[in-house]
Amino acid sequence: MSEAGDVDVLVLGGGPGGYALAARSAQAGLKTALVEAARLGGVCLTQGCIPSKALIELSGKIAGTRELAPFLAGGIPAEPQVELGRVMAWKDGIVDRLNTGVVKAMARAGVEVVQGWGTMQDARTCIVRGAGGDRSFRARHVVLATGSEAAALAAVPFGGPVISSTEALGLAALPQHLVVIGAGYIGLELGMAFRKLGARVTVLEAASQILPQFDAALVAPVRRRLQQLDIAVHTGIAIDGVEVADGQATLSIVDNGTARTVAADKMLVTVGRRPRLAGWGRENLGIGVKDGAIRIDERCMTTVERIWAIGDVTGGPMLAHRATAQAHVVADQLAGKVARFDPVAIPSICFTDPEIVSVGALPQQAGDRAAIAVAQLSFAGNGRALTLAPGEVDGFLRIVARRADRRILGIQAVGPHVSELSGEFVALLEMGAVVEDVRDMIHAHPTLGELLHEAAHSLH
Ligand code: FAD
């Protein structure tokens, strides 16, 4: 083993939490080592946010060609046949490009990137096992950013045709029938994308509603679109087990009291993600764990001084922008500043068709119904929304405000491209805007954001 020596900061895990932290820490003049076993960028860049959004966009464009039929003489000459290998190659190209960007950014900042699997021996020592042998680091500060992994279903273990989102994003051939188990955002985003690429898709969900983190009104346009796309959605499903033979998986389920089977050549299990707590020496650190995640305080410090933790390994919401925001909070403190992770709002986006964005409180979370005012306006009257694609526009934008002082408590939208409105929604909540602030802001025409302005007017 080679003694790599002392560093000021050792970061374990190079996802959007870890690499953001490492760059800021090195820029502040601290000797920083970033340990990553796979590729820089983590789940988000290589197996999550970016590859899934690439697939969603491209599948949307391919499906969109069918909607152009009424405008073309003779209609669409033939049903588009997708070459999945080329779709994946395009997606991989985007991942490679962004990964190269992160590699260069680390080099520019002066971060030492250590390729290999890190294991904490004690609160200050990490041994990294890489291709060139083992290296040992002593660190003044340790930042744990080991991320999360797909949760497995005991009755349907991963393997063969039973896959997680990671394998789904690297499939070489289009499944004939894809069964998605779990109707959260990852399952529905990928299910809709594969349907648009040409696969038959069935969604099974244990709860009584899909996307249970949102209210029924926000989810309704997505439900209607699933129906339009001919994706069968079954809620209230209990799964008993799976049998695999000849590359086919057959699920035994209880569908609202009735036992039956469902067969498919691919079963995508998307029942959530779990903080990655095992395999890297957590037990040698004496840090606290709460609800299956590393326990941290508002500084992002674990229960042991100078061991910090950020991102998915600290629990939910498991989102890349939360991991990065926590990284900045820790980086500020390492540079000697006072900082706390105390955001007013963490935006939540579902890149389904149509998209859902939610910032702050939903109406039922905002308190006593009599104390709040809600304005909900349809995109069907918004000029920009109507120009985005042929066909009906299904969606709305909603402002939730407190009656007493007009303070905006939450903003939600469901509709085409509404994810791009999230920045404005967050800014308004973070800056403590009242309804009249939005009413007095000029929104460009024609844009989706005009509906926010109109909603503020109607509340006023
Ligand atoms: P991760 O990105 O999980 O990175 C952790 C890294 O640590 C990994 O690269 C791993 O190899 C490395 N590592 C772990 N342990 C060790 C060790 N001992 N030694 C060396 N290396 C180690 N979030 C969004 O905000 N928007 C989205 O649209 C979105 N879409 C998603 C779609 C999918 C399909 C999935 C799966 C996730 C999606 N997410 C999305 C979630 C997002 O990917 C995570 O919230 C984010 O990646 C968490 O960042 P992180 O830094 O905590 O850890």
Residues whose N, C-alpha, C, O or C-beta is under 5 A from the ligand:
A	BS01	FAD	L12 G13 G14 G15 P16 G17 G18 V35 E36 A37 A38 R39 G41 G42 V43 C44 Q47 G48 C49 S52 G116 W117 G118 A145 T146 G147 S148 S165 I186 W280 I310 G311 D312 V313 M318 L319 A320 H321 A323
